[in-house]
Amino acid sequence: MQQRATPHWPTYGGAIAALVLMIVGSVGPWGHVSVFGSSFTLNGLDRDGSLILGLAVIAAVFLLVHWLAGLPIWTTIVDLVIGILSVLILIIDTADIGRLSSTSISWGIVVALVGAVSFSATALMLTLQARGRRAIAPSVAVLPGLQQPGAYSPAPPGPAPGAYAPAPPGPAPGVAPPAVAGLPPSAPAPPVAAPTVVAPQPAAAPSPAAASPPANWYPDPSGQARLRYWDGARWTEHTA
């Protein structure tokens, strides 16, 4: 049974941390408004914080689907689009808040913007990693012995070495072919010696060197890593 591809956990951890920043920043204060000597706080949910919160939750769902479905590339592309859209929304809101003379920017929108930028970067990294796994998949399939290391590939069907191959049909040895009208009869053919039957020899066993590839680093057939070491007989736990 093929094992599930292992994600790159540092990149996953960065994506999760970025989503936490987006969620915390979306519900935090985005600005302080001072009007006629009184001040009040402008929360993120009063602006587009609810939209950023919803996008962060959707991105987290697609991040989970990316892991459970075997790291498909389309889920990381969706997360990348969500990250870029969140960055654009937060930049516009930051510009709108900073444009007002009586309003100052608070930490909530800054934290959300940092989280959105970080999540876009990690989603891009996950997309490139998924694309790299798809690129090396064809090369794994053509390497000898990767599906079943050490398995012998049988030769195509044919006559056994040394077996007697029957001659094509024709006149019996020593019998002249029938005469053709208008042509003189031909002399009888000299007798032909009976063919020598050679006992079949057992087929040579395939050499171990030709049965399996030499020890070296090859693309990981399970998709858990980019490369895995083949010691000449089996796959090892060493990856790169």
N, C-alpha and C positions, 0 to 999 in steps of 0.2 A: 504493500500500500504506500502510495506516495505521500510524503510528509508535507504539512502545510509550510509554505514559505515563511521564513522568519523576517519580520520587519527590522529596520534599522532603529533600534530603541532610542539612541540619543536624539535622532531627528523627531521621533514620536514624542519624547519627553519635551522637546522644545515647542512642538505644536500644542501640546496640552497646556504648558505654562503660558503660551501666548493667548490661548482661549480663556484661561482664567483671568488674565489681565484685561481682556476685552469685556468679560462679564462684570468684573469689579468696577472697571472704569465706566461702564454704561449706566450703573446705578449710583455712582458717586456724584459729587458736585462738579458741574461743568463751568460755573462762573458765579461771581458775586456782583450783585447789582446795587448801586448806591443812588437813591433818588430822594432829594430834599432832606438830606440828613439822616435818612433811614436806609438800611441795607437788608437785603435778603439773598438767599442762596438759590441759584438756578440749577436744579438737579438735572441729571442726564435724562431721566424719564420725562422731563418737561419738554425736551427737545427730541432728538433722534436716538436717544439712549435705548428706548424700547426696540427700535429697529436693529441697532447694533447687538442688543441682547438676543433677539431672535436669530440673527445671522450667525452668531457664535454658537447657539444651540444646534442649528442645522449643520454647521461645519463639524461640530463634535459628532453628530450622528454619522456623517459621511466618513469621518475618520475611523469610527468604529466599524462601519461597513467595509472600509478598505482593508482592515485587518481580518475580519471574519470571512470575507469573500476571496481570500488568497491574494491580496495586494493588487487589485486591478487598477489600471492607470486612470480610468475615467473618474473614479472617486477623488483622486488627488487633483484632477483638473477642475472638478466642481469646487473643491476647497480653495483652490487658487483663485478662482473667479470670485468666491465669497470674500476672500481676504482683500483682493484689490478693490472690490466694491465698498467694503467697510472703510478702507483707507480713504477713498474719495469722499465718502459721506462725512467722515470725521474732519477731513481737511476743510471742507466747505463750512461745517458747523464752527470750526475754530476761527475761520475767517469772519464769519458772521458775528460771533461773540466779541472778537477783538475789534471789530469795526465800531462798536458802540463806545462812546466816550465814558459812559457811566458804568460800564461792565468790565470786569477783569476776569481773565481765564483762570480756572481752578484746576486742581490736580486730576479730577475724574476724567476729563476729556483727553488730557495728556497721557494718562495711563492707558486709556482705551486705544488711542492712536498708536502708542508704542506696541501694544498687543496686536493690533491689526497688521502693522508693518512686519512684526516678527512672524505672525502666522502666515502671511503671504510668502515670506522667505522659506519657511519650513515646508509649506505646501509645494513650492517650486522644487525644493530638494527631493521631496517624496516622488514628485512627478518624474524627475530625471532618473531617480533610482529605479522606478517601475519601468521606465523606457529602456534602461540598461539591461534589466533582466529579460525583457522581450527581445533585445538585440542579440544576446548570447544564446538564446534558446535554440536557433537552428544549428549553430556550431556544435552544441552538445549532442544533437541527434546523429551526426555523421561520424562521431568518434567511435572507433571499434571497441566493442565490449562494454559500452557504458550502460546499456540496458540490463545485461546480465554479464558482469565481469568474468572473464575466463571461459565464456561459453564458446563451444566449437561451432563454426559455421560450416555446414556440410557442403560438399561439392555438388554441382548440378548433376542431375540424373544422366546416366550414359552407360556404355558397356564397361564391365569390370576390366581392370588392367590384365592383359594376357588372354582374355576370353576370345573364343573363335567367332569371327564375324562371317556369316554365310555369304557366299558369292552371289552376285546377281543372277537371275534366271537366264538360261541359254541352253544350247545343245549339249547333250551329255558328252563326257570326254570320249574321244575316239570315234564319234559319229559325225559324218560329213553333213553339212547343212543341205537342205533340199535344193535341187537345181532350179534355176530360174529360166523361163522360156527365152530362147535366143542367146543364151550364154552357155559355154562349155561347162560340163560338170567339173567341179573342183575336186582336188585330191582330198582323201580323208585326212582329218587333222590328226597329228601325232597324239598318242595317249598322254594325258596330263596326270602328273603324280598327285595323289590325294593330299590335301592340305594337312599339315601337322598341327594337331590340337595341343595347345600349351595349357598346362594346368593353371588355373587362376591363382595369382599371388595375393596375399592379404594386403589391403591398402595400408599405406604407411600412416601411422598415427600423426596427427598434427603436432608440431613442435609447440611447447609452451610459449615460446617467444612470439609465434605467429598468432596464438590464441588470444592473448590479452595485450593491451598497450603497455609500454614501459612505464616505470615509476616516474611521475612528474606531476606538475600542477595542471589541472584541467578545469573547465567551467563546471560548477556544481550542478549535477543533474536534478537535485531536489529543489534548487532555487533558494536555499537558505542563505547562501553567500555567493559572492562572485566567482571564487575559485575554491576547489577542494583538492587535497593531495591524494593521489592514487599511488599505492606502494608497490604496484605490479600484480597484486593478487586481490585486493579489496580496497574500498574507500576508507580513508581514515577520518578522524574527528578534527583534523587540522584544516582550517579554512582561512581564506584571505579576502 
